[in-house]
Amino acid sequence: MSFVAYGLMEVGMLILLAVPGSGLHQDLLSYVDPADYFNSRRLETQVPNLLEMAAKPAPHAQGTVAQLLSIRRLAEMKEKLGDQKEPVRKALQGLANGPEGFARDYAQRALARMDGKPEPILYTAAKDSVRVQALEWFPESVTFVGALDLRALPGQASLTGKEAETGDKVKKMLAEILKKAPGTPLEEIYKFIDVVGDIRVDRVAFGYGPETMAAKGQAFVRVSGYCNQKRIVEFLKQTIPDAKVEERKGPKGEPITIVSHREPPAFAFIGDTEFLMAGPTGNESGSVDLIEAALEVRAGKKPSIVKGILAKALEEAPSDARALLVGMVPPEVQTLLPMTPLAASPHRVAFYVRTPKDGKGTLLQMKGTMQSEPDAKKLTDGLQEVLKTAVTALDNSPVPIKKETLDVLKTVLKGIQVKAEGDTVLASVTITPDVPAAMLDLVNEFIQREFRP
């Protein structure tokens, strides 16, 4: 289970970095260094060998990995193809015009890079993707939800300039972390992809239900995208001791596989496009029961959270939100926050990530619903004071920060607008394209210091 936990941590890191405009891809192999992988597997990487692996993949997961990484490597070597340039282009064009799948996606990106063009938009998010579709399988007992769609909005142009460069910087940074991290995390990832092939994550959602006198705490995660269900299940069977596997058909005949263990969580795969994970927030039993509850909501047999206690809050969420967090603030947090500089606590919060009307950067919005207008005023004043303190703290940071990075961070903090409207607190800030780049520089400086001999 150690790798499963590590993998979830890595996926979480990618999700945090994958804000709109970051230029990041949605699939796992996009973050694997082709040269390093081929070297670890003692595979020849001359152009003819790469061309052969790209055009005629072996019929197993490792062959899929070799094919996709070969396509990427050929695009990276575009200046060194020599007399193989036309055969490479012909092979890539054939894949780009082929059936839907990872090979077609990689070939289309590779051709764009070889031609010096922006990478094409391959997948787009549907309307209400995060405020309804991502959450509608969660039971009404859930009181806090979040969702993030990694796909582009319909009509969104391909990324260029700093926004396009950010994705490449993140890939290099993650590769550096994995190579220098203690233990063998990179080899563990290679073993994983050798069994399962590639995985694409289009959307991630979570739901949380607090512990009550009548029920245990509950946690749900739903991932939408694409994977080979049989390969993933086989990997879990090899990794989880005494794993129990149950196969069945869903309401429309779709294959559903449930994988469980004596400890939480339990997993469910719906076809090759949906993944569910659920379990109690402690180490109690009952994970399979929670999976079954979510599947019953999916089948329309039980009410969904989108019609429950958060129905109004979700209806108020923007239909074009790329990501959101909406929920009831836990009682213990409501007790704690008034004792901090914030001075008051909302009983319900909502955070949205959107694309500004001009299409540049990212718009972050927050809405806190308070118990009263005086509490709204207290929280507004508290937030403004905290922001001033944060700017001062940056000026006096004990850790050296480049002036350019410092200026960008201070501009963001000073640009956060906070106001009270009745019993509601509203906050917003626009994140310009230079902010992700500045944050990456800051993270990279930290990594260099941490891994310095």
Contacts in CASP RR format, 6 or more apart in sequence:
PFRMAT RR
TARGET T0000
AUTHOR 0000-0000-0000
METHOD contacts of the structure
MODEL  1
MSFVAYGLMEVGMLILLAVPGSGLHQDLLSYVDPADYFNSRRLETQVPNL
LEMAAKPAPHAQGTVAQLLSIRRLAEMKEKLGDQKEPVRKALQGLANGPE
GFARDYAQRALARMDGKPEPILYTAAKDSVRVQALEWFPESVTFVGALDL
RALPGQASLTGKEAETGDKVKKMLAEILKKAPGTPLEEIYKFIDVVGDIR
VDRVAFGYGPETMAAKGQAFVRVSGYCNQKRIVEFLKQTIPDAKVEERKG
PKGEPITIVSHREPPAFAFIGDTEFLMAGPTGNESGSVDLIEAALEVRAG
KKPSIVKGILAKALEEAPSDARALLVGMVPPEVQTLLPMTPLAASPHRVA
FYVRTPKDGKGTLLQMKGTMQSEPDAKKLTDGLQEVLKTAVTALDNSPVP
IKKETLDVLKTVLKGIQVKAEGDTVLASVTITPDVPAAMLDLVNEFIQRE
FRP
1 239 0 8 1.000
1 240 0 8 1.000
3 188 0 8 1.000
3 192 0 8 1.000
3 239 0 8 1.000
4 236 0 8 1.000
4 239 0 8 1.000
4 240 0 8 1.000
6 185 0 8 1.000
6 188 0 8 1.000
7 189 0 8 1.000
10 174 0 8 1.000
10 189 0 8 1.000
11 201 0 8 1.000
11 204 0 8 1.000
13 174 0 8 1.000
14 24 0 8 1.000
14 31 0 8 1.000
14 174 0 8 1.000
14 201 0 8 1.000
15 148 0 8 1.000
15 150 0 8 1.000
15 204 0 8 1.000
17 24 0 8 1.000
17 170 0 8 1.000
18 24 0 8 1.000
18 148 0 8 1.000
18 150 0 8 1.000
19 322 0 8 1.000
19 323 0 8 1.000
19 353 0 8 1.000
19 362 0 8 1.000
19 431 0 8 1.000
19 436 0 8 1.000
20 153 0 8 1.000
20 322 0 8 1.000
20 353 0 8 1.000
20 355 0 8 1.000
20 361 0 8 1.000
20 362 0 8 1.000
21 159 0 8 1.000
21 163 0 8 1.000
21 166 0 8 1.000
21 361 0 8 1.000
21 362 0 8 1.000
21 433 0 8 1.000
21 436 0 8 1.000
22 163 0 8 1.000
22 166 0 8 1.000
22 167 0 8 1.000
22 170 0 8 1.000
22 436 0 8 1.000
23 159 0 8 1.000
23 163 0 8 1.000
23 164 0 8 1.000
23 166 0 8 1.000
23 167 0 8 1.000
24 30 0 8 1.000
24 150 0 8 1.000
24 166 0 8 1.000
24 167 0 8 1.000
24 170 0 8 1.000
25 31 0 8 1.000
25 167 0 8 1.000
26 123 0 8 1.000
26 150 0 8 1.000
26 151 0 8 1.000
26 200 0 8 1.000
26 201 0 8 1.000
26 202 0 8 1.000
26 225 0 8 1.000
27 102 0 8 1.000
27 105 0 8 1.000
27 198 0 8 1.000
27 199 0 8 1.000
27 200 0 8 1.000
27 201 0 8 1.000
28 193 0 8 1.000
28 198 0 8 1.000
28 199 0 8 1.000
28 200 0 8 1.000
28 201 0 8 1.000
29 65 0 8 1.000
29 68 0 8 1.000
29 69 0 8 1.000
29 72 0 8 1.000
29 102 0 8 1.000
29 193 0 8 1.000
29 197 0 8 1.000
29 198 0 8 1.000
30 72 0 8 1.000
30 171 0 8 1.000
31 171 0 8 1.000
31 174 0 8 1.000
31 175 0 8 1.000
32 65 0 8 1.000
32 69 0 8 1.000
32 175 0 8 1.000
32 189 0 8 1.000
32 190 0 8 1.000
32 193 0 8 1.000
33 175 0 8 1.000
34 45 0 8 1.000
34 69 0 8 1.000
34 70 0 8 1.000
34 72 0 8 1.000
34 73 0 8 1.000
34 76 0 8 1.000
35 45 0 8 1.000
35 73 0 8 1.000
36 175 0 8 1.000
36 179 0 8 1.000
36 186 0 8 1.000
37 65 0 8 1.000
37 69 0 8 1.000
37 190 0 8 1.000
38 44 0 8 1.000
38 45 0 8 1.000
38 66 0 8 1.000
38 69 0 8 1.000
38 73 0 8 1.000
39 45 0 8 1.000
40 187 0 8 1.000
40 190 0 8 1.000
41 62 0 8 1.000
41 66 0 8 1.000
41 190 0 8 1.000
43 49 0 8 1.000
43 53 0 8 1.000
43 66 0 8 1.000
45 73 0 8 1.000
47 74 0 8 1.000
47 77 0 8 1.000
47 80 0 8 1.000
47 81 0 8 1.000
47 82 0 8 1.000
47 84 0 8 1.000
47 88 0 8 1.000
48 84 0 8 1.000
50 70 0 8 1.000
50 73 0 8 1.000
50 74 0 8 1.000
50 77 0 8 1.000
51 70 0 8 1.000
51 74 0 8 1.000
51 84 0 8 1.000
51 87 0 8 1.000
51 88 0 8 1.000
51 91 0 8 1.000
53 63 0 8 1.000
53 66 0 8 1.000
53 67 0 8 1.000
53 70 0 8 1.000
54 67 0 8 1.000
54 70 0 8 1.000
54 71 0 8 1.000
54 74 0 8 1.000
54 91 0 8 1.000
54 92 0 8 1.000
54 95 0 8 1.000
55 91 0 8 1.000
55 95 0 8 1.000
57 63 0 8 1.000
57 64 0 8 1.000
57 66 0 8 1.000
57 67 0 8 1.000
57 103 0 8 1.000
58 66 0 8 1.000
61 193 0 8 1.000
61 194 0 8 1.000
61 195 0 8 1.000
61 196 0 8 1.000
61 197 0 8 1.000
61 228 0 8 1.000
61 231 0 8 1.000
62 194 0 8 1.000
62 197 0 8 1.000
64 102 0 8 1.000
64 197 0 8 1.000
64 198 0 8 1.000
65 193 0 8 1.000
65 194 0 8 1.000
65 197 0 8 1.000
65 198 0 8 1.000
67 103 0 8 1.000
68 102 0 8 1.000
68 103 0 8 1.000
68 106 0 8 1.000
68 198 0 8 1.000
71 92 0 8 1.000
71 95 0 8 1.000
71 103 0 8 1.000
71 106 0 8 1.000
71 107 0 8 1.000
71 110 0 8 1.000
72 106 0 8 1.000
72 110 0 8 1.000
74 81 0 8 1.000
74 88 0 8 1.000
74 92 0 8 1.000
74 110 0 8 1.000
75 109 0 8 1.000
75 110 0 8 1.000
75 111 0 8 1.000
75 113 0 8 1.000
75 114 0 8 1.000
76 113 0 8 1.000
78 85 0 8 1.000
78 113 0 8 1.000
78 114 0 8 1.000
81 88 0 8 1.000
89 111 0 8 1.000
89 114 0 8 1.000
92 107 0 8 1.000
92 110 0 8 1.000
92 111 0 8 1.000
92 114 0 8 1.000
93 107 0 8 1.000
93 111 0 8 1.000
94 107 0 8 1.000
95 103 0 8 1.000
95 104 0 8 1.000
95 106 0 8 1.000
95 107 0 8 1.000
96 104 0 8 1.000
96 107 0 8 1.000
96 108 0 8 1.000
96 111 0 8 1.000
97 104 0 8 1.000
98 104 0 8 1.000
101 226 0 8 1.000
102 198 0 8 1.000
102 200 0 8 1.000
105 122 0 8 1.000
108 120 0 8 1.000
108 122 0 8 1.000
109 119 0 8 1.000
109 120 0 8 1.000
109 122 0 8 1.000
112 118 0 8 1.000
112 119 0 8 1.000
112 120 0 8 1.000
113 119 0 8 1.000
118 157 0 8 1.000
118 158 0 8 1.000
118 159 0 8 1.000
118 160 0 8 1.000
118 164 0 8 1.000
119 158 0 8 1.000
119 159 0 8 1.000
119 164 0 8 1.000
120 158 0 8 1.000
121 152 0 8 1.000
121 155 0 8 1.000
121 156 0 8 1.000
121 157 0 8 1.000
121 158 0 8 1.000
123 151 0 8 1.000
123 152 0 8 1.000
123 202 0 8 1.000
124 151 0 8 1.000
124 152 0 8 1.000
124 153 0 8 1.000
124 154 0 8 1.000
124 155 0 8 1.000
124 156 0 8 1.000
125 149 0 8 1.000
125 151 0 8 1.000
125 152 0 8 1.000
125 153 0 8 1.000
125 154 0 8 1.000
125 202 0 8 1.000
125 203 0 8 1.000
125 322 0 8 1.000
126 133 0 8 1.000
127 319 0 8 1.000
127 320 0 8 1.000
128 319 0 8 1.000
129 147 0 8 1.000
129 149 0 8 1.000
129 151 0 8 1.000
129 203 0 8 1.000
130 146 0 8 1.000
130 147 0 8 1.000
130 148 0 8 1.000
130 149 0 8 1.000
130 203 0 8 1.000
130 205 0 8 1.000
130 317 0 8 1.000
130 321 0 8 1.000
130 322 0 8 1.000
130 323 0 8 1.000
130 324 0 8 1.000
131 147 0 8 1.000
131 314 0 8 1.000
131 317 0 8 1.000
131 318 0 8 1.000
131 319 0 8 1.000
131 321 0 8 1.000
131 324 0 8 1.000
131 326 0 8 1.000
132 306 0 8 1.000
132 314 0 8 1.000
133 203 0 8 1.000
134 146 0 8 1.000
134 147 0 8 1.000
134 149 0 8 1.000
134 203 0 8 1.000
134 204 0 8 1.000
134 205 0 8 1.000
134 222 0 8 1.000
134 224 0 8 1.000
135 145 0 8 1.000
135 146 0 8 1.000
135 147 0 8 1.000
135 205 0 8 1.000
135 207 0 8 1.000
135 304 0 8 1.000
135 305 0 8 1.000
135 306 0 8 1.000
135 314 0 8 1.000
136 297 0 8 1.000
136 298 0 8 1.000
136 304 0 8 1.000
136 305 0 8 1.000
136 306 0 8 1.000
137 220 0 8 1.000
137 222 0 8 1.000
137 276 0 8 1.000
137 294 0 8 1.000
137 295 0 8 1.000
137 297 0 8 1.000
137 298 0 8 1.000
137 304 0 8 1.000
138 145 0 8 1.000
138 205 0 8 1.000
138 207 0 8 1.000
138 220 0 8 1.000
138 222 0 8 1.000
138 294 0 8 1.000
138 297 0 8 1.000
138 304 0 8 1.000
138 305 0 8 1.000
139 218 0 8 1.000
139 220 0 8 1.000
139 293 0 8 1.000
139 294 0 8 1.000
139 297 0 8 1.000
139 302 0 8 1.000
139 303 0 8 1.000
139 304 0 8 1.000
139 305 0 8 1.000
140 302 0 8 1.000
140 303 0 8 1.000
140 304 0 8 1.000
140 305 0 8 1.000
140 307 0 8 1.000
140 308 0 8 1.000
140 309 0 8 1.000
141 209 0 8 1.000
141 215 0 8 1.000
141 218 0 8 1.000
142 207 0 8 1.000
142 208 0 8 1.000
142 209 0 8 1.000
142 218 0 8 1.000
142 220 0 8 1.000
142 305 0 8 1.000
142 310 0 8 1.000
143 208 0 8 1.000
143 209 0 8 1.000
143 210 0 8 1.000
143 309 0 8 1.000
143 310 0 8 1.000
143 327 0 8 1.000
143 328 0 8 1.000
144 207 0 8 1.000
144 208 0 8 1.000
144 209 0 8 1.000
144 210 0 8 1.000
144 325 0 8 1.000
144 326 0 8 1.000
144 327 0 8 1.000
144 328 0 8 1.000
144 330 0 8 1.000
145 205 0 8 1.000
145 206 0 8 1.000
145 207 0 8 1.000
145 208 0 8 1.000
145 305 0 8 1.000
145 310 0 8 1.000
145 314 0 8 1.000
145 324 0 8 1.000
145 325 0 8 1.000
145 326 0 8 1.000
145 327 0 8 1.000
146 205 0 8 1.000
146 206 0 8 1.000
146 207 0 8 1.000
146 323 0 8 1.000
146 324 0 8 1.000
146 325 0 8 1.000
146 326 0 8 1.000
147 203 0 8 1.000
147 204 0 8 1.000
147 205 0 8 1.000
147 206 0 8 1.000
147 323 0 8 1.000
147 324 0 8 1.000
148 203 0 8 1.000
148 204 0 8 1.000
148 205 0 8 1.000
148 322 0 8 1.000
148 323 0 8 1.000
148 353 0 8 1.000
149 202 0 8 1.000
149 203 0 8 1.000
149 322 0 8 1.000
149 323 0 8 1.000
150 201 0 8 1.000
150 202 0 8 1.000
150 203 0 8 1.000
150 204 0 8 1.000
151 202 0 8 1.000
151 203 0 8 1.000
153 320 0 8 1.000
153 322 0 8 1.000
153 355 0 8 1.000
156 355 0 8 1.000
158 164 0 8 1.000
161 433 0 8 1.000
162 433 0 8 1.000
162 434 0 8 1.000
162 437 0 8 1.000
163 361 0 8 1.000
163 433 0 8 1.000
163 436 0 8 1.000
165 437 0 8 1.000
166 433 0 8 1.000
166 436 0 8 1.000
166 437 0 8 1.000
166 440 0 8 1.000
169 437 0 8 1.000
169 440 0 8 1.000
169 444 0 8 1.000
170 440 0 8 1.000
173 440 0 8 1.000
173 443 0 8 1.000
173 444 0 8 1.000
173 447 0 8 1.000
176 447 0 8 1.000
176 451 0 8 1.000
177 447 0 8 1.000
178 185 0 8 1.000
178 186 0 8 1.000
178 189 0 8 1.000
179 186 0 8 1.000
180 451 0 8 1.000
192 235 0 8 1.000
195 231 0 8 1.000
195 234 0 8 1.000
195 235 0 8 1.000
195 238 0 8 1.000
196 227 0 8 1.000
196 228 0 8 1.000
196 231 0 8 1.000
196 232 0 8 1.000
196 235 0 8 1.000
197 228 0 8 1.000
197 231 0 8 1.000
198 227 0 8 1.000
199 226 0 8 1.000
199 227 0 8 1.000
199 232 0 8 1.000
200 225 0 8 1.000
200 226 0 8 1.000
200 227 0 8 1.000
201 223 0 8 1.000
201 224 0 8 1.000
201 225 0 8 1.000
202 224 0 8 1.000
202 225 0 8 1.000
202 226 0 8 1.000
203 223 0 8 1.000
203 224 0 8 1.000
203 225 0 8 1.000
204 221 0 8 1.000
204 222 0 8 1.000
204 223 0 8 1.000
204 224 0 8 1.000
205 221 0 8 1.000
205 222 0 8 1.000
205 223 0 8 1.000
205 224 0 8 1.000
206 219 0 8 1.000
206 220 0 8 1.000
206 221 0 8 1.000
206 222 0 8 1.000
207 218 0 8 1.000
207 219 0 8 1.000
207 220 0 8 1.000
207 221 0 8 1.000
207 305 0 8 1.000
208 217 0 8 1.000
208 218 0 8 1.000
208 219 0 8 1.000
208 220 0 8 1.000
208 281 0 8 1.000
209 217 0 8 1.000
209 218 0 8 1.000
209 219 0 8 1.000
209 281 0 8 1.000
210 217 0 8 1.000
210 330 0 8 1.000
211 217 0 8 1.000
211 281 0 8 1.000
216 280 0 8 1.000
216 281 0 8 1.000
216 282 0 8 1.000
216 284 0 8 1.000
216 286 0 8 1.000
217 280 0 8 1.000
217 281 0 8 1.000
217 282 0 8 1.000
218 278 0 8 1.000
218 279 0 8 1.000
218 280 0 8 1.000
218 281 0 8 1.000
218 290 0 8 1.000
219 265 0 8 1.000
219 278 0 8 1.000
219 279 0 8 1.000
219 280 0 8 1.000
219 281 0 8 1.000
220 276 0 8 1.000
220 277 0 8 1.000
220 278 0 8 1.000
220 279 0 8 1.000
220 290 0 8 1.000
220 294 0 8 1.000
221 276 0 8 1.000
221 277 0 8 1.000
221 278 0 8 1.000
222 274 0 8 1.000
222 275 0 8 1.000
222 276 0 8 1.000
222 277 0 8 1.000
222 294 0 8 1.000
223 274 0 8 1.000
223 275 0 8 1.000
223 277 0 8 1.000
224 273 0 8 1.000
224 274 0 8 1.000
224 275 0 8 1.000
225 273 0 8 1.000
225 274 0 8 1.000
226 272 0 8 1.000
226 273 0 8 1.000
227 269 0 8 1.000
227 272 0 8 1.000
227 275 0 8 1.000
228 272 0 8 1.000
229 255 0 8 1.000
229 257 0 8 1.000
229 269 0 8 1.000
229 271 0 8 1.000
229 272 0 8 1.000
232 269 0 8 1.000
232 275 0 8 1.000
233 245 0 8 1.000
233 257 0 8 1.000
233 259 0 8 1.000
233 269 0 8 1.000
236 243 0 8 1.000
236 259 0 8 1.000
236 267 0 8 1.000
237 243 0 8 1.000
237 245 0 8 1.000
237 259 0 8 1.000
240 259 0 8 1.000
240 261 0 8 1.000
241 261 0 8 1.000
242 261 0 8 1.000
242 262 0 8 1.000
243 259 0 8 1.000
243 260 0 8 1.000
243 261 0 8 1.000
244 259 0 8 1.000
244 260 0 8 1.000
244 261 0 8 1.000
245 257 0 8 1.000
245 258 0 8 1.000
245 259 0 8 1.000
246 257 0 8 1.000
246 258 0 8 1.000
246 260 0 8 1.000
247 255 0 8 1.000
247 256 0 8 1.000
247 257 0 8 1.000
247 258 0 8 1.000
248 255 0 8 1.000
248 256 0 8 1.000
248 257 0 8 1.000
248 258 0 8 1.000
249 255 0 8 1.000
249 256 0 8 1.000
250 256 0 8 1.000
250 270 0 8 1.000
250 299 0 8 1.000
251 299 0 8 1.000
254 270 0 8 1.000
254 271 0 8 1.000
255 269 0 8 1.000
255 270 0 8 1.000
255 271 0 8 1.000
256 268 0 8 1.000
256 269 0 8 1.000
256 270 0 8 1.000
256 271 0 8 1.000
256 295 0 8 1.000
257 268 0 8 1.000
257 269 0 8 1.000
258 266 0 8 1.000
258 267 0 8 1.000
258 268 0 8 1.000
258 288 0 8 1.000
258 291 0 8 1.000
259 266 0 8 1.000
259 267 0 8 1.000
259 268 0 8 1.000
259 269 0 8 1.000
260 266 0 8 1.000
260 267 0 8 1.000
260 287 0 8 1.000
260 288 0 8 1.000
260 291 0 8 1.000
261 287 0 8 1.000
262 285 0 8 1.000
263 283 0 8 1.000
264 278 0 8 1.000
264 279 0 8 1.000
264 280 0 8 1.000
264 282 0 8 1.000
264 283 0 8 1.000
264 284 0 8 1.000
264 285 0 8 1.000
264 286 0 8 1.000
264 287 0 8 1.000
265 277 0 8 1.000
265 278 0 8 1.000
265 279 0 8 1.000
265 287 0 8 1.000
266 277 0 8 1.000
266 278 0 8 1.000
266 279 0 8 1.000
266 286 0 8 1.000
266 287 0 8 1.000
266 288 0 8 1.000
266 290 0 8 1.000
266 291 0 8 1.000
267 275 0 8 1.000
267 276 0 8 1.000
267 277 0 8 1.000
267 291 0 8 1.000
268 275 0 8 1.000
268 276 0 8 1.000
268 277 0 8 1.000
268 278 0 8 1.000
268 291 0 8 1.000
268 294 0 8 1.000
268 295 0 8 1.000
269 275 0 8 1.000
269 276 0 8 1.000
270 276 0 8 1.000
270 298 0 8 1.000
276 291 0 8 1.000
276 294 0 8 1.000
276 295 0 8 1.000
278 287 0 8 1.000
278 290 0 8 1.000
278 291 0 8 1.000
278 293 0 8 1.000
278 294 0 8 1.000
279 286 0 8 1.000
279 287 0 8 1.000
279 290 0 8 1.000
279 291 0 8 1.000
280 286 0 8 1.000
280 287 0 8 1.000
280 290 0 8 1.000
293 302 0 8 1.000
296 302 0 8 1.000
297 303 0 8 1.000
297 304 0 8 1.000
306 314 0 8 1.000
309 328 0 8 1.000
310 326 0 8 1.000
310 327 0 8 1.000
310 328 0 8 1.000
313 326 0 8 1.000
313 327 0 8 1.000
313 348 0 8 1.000
313 350 0 8 1.000
314 326 0 8 1.000
316 350 0 8 1.000
316 367 0 8 1.000
317 324 0 8 1.000
317 326 0 8 1.000
317 350 0 8 1.000
317 352 0 8 1.000
318 352 0 8 1.000
318 354 0 8 1.000
320 354 0 8 1.000
320 355 0 8 1.000
321 352 0 8 1.000
321 353 0 8 1.000
321 354 0 8 1.000
322 353 0 8 1.000
322 354 0 8 1.000
322 355 0 8 1.000
322 362 0 8 1.000
323 352 0 8 1.000
323 353 0 8 1.000
324 350 0 8 1.000
324 351 0 8 1.000
324 352 0 8 1.000
324 353 0 8 1.000
325 349 0 8 1.000
325 350 0 8 1.000
325 351 0 8 1.000
326 348 0 8 1.000
326 349 0 8 1.000
326 350 0 8 1.000
326 351 0 8 1.000
327 348 0 8 1.000
327 349 0 8 1.000
327 350 0 8 1.000
328 347 0 8 1.000
328 348 0 8 1.000
329 345 0 8 1.000
329 346 0 8 1.000
329 347 0 8 1.000
329 348 0 8 1.000
329 349 0 8 1.000
333 345 0 8 1.000
334 345 0 8 1.000
334 347 0 8 1.000
335 345 0 8 1.000
336 345 0 8 1.000
337 343 0 8 1.000
337 344 0 8 1.000
337 345 0 8 1.000
338 344 0 8 1.000
338 345 0 8 1.000
341 382 0 8 1.000
341 385 0 8 1.000
341 386 0 8 1.000
341 389 0 8 1.000
342 379 0 8 1.000
342 382 0 8 1.000
342 383 0 8 1.000
342 386 0 8 1.000
343 378 0 8 1.000
343 379 0 8 1.000
343 381 0 8 1.000
343 382 0 8 1.000
344 370 0 8 1.000
344 375 0 8 1.000
344 376 0 8 1.000
344 378 0 8 1.000
344 379 0 8 1.000
344 382 0 8 1.000
345 375 0 8 1.000
345 379 0 8 1.000
346 368 0 8 1.000
346 369 0 8 1.000
346 370 0 8 1.000
346 379 0 8 1.000
346 425 0 8 1.000
347 369 0 8 1.000
347 370 0 8 1.000
347 371 0 8 1.000
348 368 0 8 1.000
348 369 0 8 1.000
349 366 0 8 1.000
349 367 0 8 1.000
349 368 0 8 1.000
349 369 0 8 1.000
350 366 0 8 1.000
350 367 0 8 1.000
350 368 0 8 1.000
351 364 0 8 1.000
351 365 0 8 1.000
351 366 0 8 1.000
351 367 0 8 1.000
352 363 0 8 1.000
352 364 0 8 1.000
352 365 0 8 1.000
352 366 0 8 1.000
352 367 0 8 1.000
353 362 0 8 1.000
353 363 0 8 1.000
353 364 0 8 1.000
354 362 0 8 1.000
354 363 0 8 1.000
354 364 0 8 1.000
354 365 0 8 1.000
355 361 0 8 1.000
355 362 0 8 1.000
355 363 0 8 1.000
356 362 0 8 1.000
356 363 0 8 1.000
356 430 0 8 1.000
360 432 0 8 1.000
360 433 0 8 1.000
361 430 0 8 1.000
361 431 0 8 1.000
361 432 0 8 1.000
361 433 0 8 1.000
362 430 0 8 1.000
362 431 0 8 1.000
363 428 0 8 1.000
363 429 0 8 1.000
363 430 0 8 1.000
363 431 0 8 1.000
364 428 0 8 1.000
364 429 0 8 1.000
364 430 0 8 1.000
364 431 0 8 1.000
365 426 0 8 1.000
365 427 0 8 1.000
365 428 0 8 1.000
366 425 0 8 1.000
366 426 0 8 1.000
366 427 0 8 1.000
366 428 0 8 1.000
367 424 0 8 1.000
367 425 0 8 1.000
367 426 0 8 1.000
368 379 0 8 1.000
368 424 0 8 1.000
368 425 0 8 1.000
368 426 0 8 1.000
369 423 0 8 1.000
369 424 0 8 1.000
370 376 0 8 1.000
370 379 0 8 1.000
370 423 0 8 1.000
370 424 0 8 1.000
370 425 0 8 1.000
371 423 0 8 1.000
372 423 0 8 1.000
373 420 0 8 1.000
373 422 0 8 1.000
373 423 0 8 1.000
375 423 0 8 1.000
376 420 0 8 1.000
376 421 0 8 1.000
376 422 0 8 1.000
376 423 0 8 1.000
376 424 0 8 1.000
376 425 0 8 1.000
377 420 0 8 1.000
379 420 0 8 1.000
379 425 0 8 1.000
380 418 0 8 1.000
380 419 0 8 1.000
380 420 0 8 1.000
380 425 0 8 1.000
383 418 0 8 1.000
383 425 0 8 1.000
383 427 0 8 1.000
384 418 0 8 1.000
387 413 0 8 1.000
387 414 0 8 1.000
387 416 0 8 1.000
387 418 0 8 1.000
390 413 0 8 1.000
391 410 0 8 1.000
391 413 0 8 1.000
391 414 0 8 1.000
394 401 0 8 1.000
394 406 0 8 1.000
394 409 0 8 1.000
394 410 0 8 1.000
394 413 0 8 1.000
395 406 0 8 1.000
395 410 0 8 1.000
397 406 0 8 1.000
399 446 0 8 1.000
400 445 0 8 1.000
401 409 0 8 1.000
401 442 0 8 1.000
401 445 0 8 1.000
402 441 0 8 1.000
402 445 0 8 1.000
404 438 0 8 1.000
404 441 0 8 1.000
405 438 0 8 1.000
405 441 0 8 1.000
405 442 0 8 1.000
408 434 0 8 1.000
408 435 0 8 1.000
408 438 0 8 1.000
409 438 0 8 1.000
409 439 0 8 1.000
409 442 0 8 1.000
412 429 0 8 1.000
412 431 0 8 1.000
412 435 0 8 1.000
415 429 0 8 1.000
415 430 0 8 1.000
416 427 0 8 1.000
416 428 0 8 1.000
416 429 0 8 1.000
417 427 0 8 1.000
417 428 0 8 1.000
417 429 0 8 1.000
418 425 0 8 1.000
418 426 0 8 1.000
418 427 0 8 1.000
419 425 0 8 1.000
419 426 0 8 1.000
419 427 0 8 1.000
420 426 0 8 1.000
END
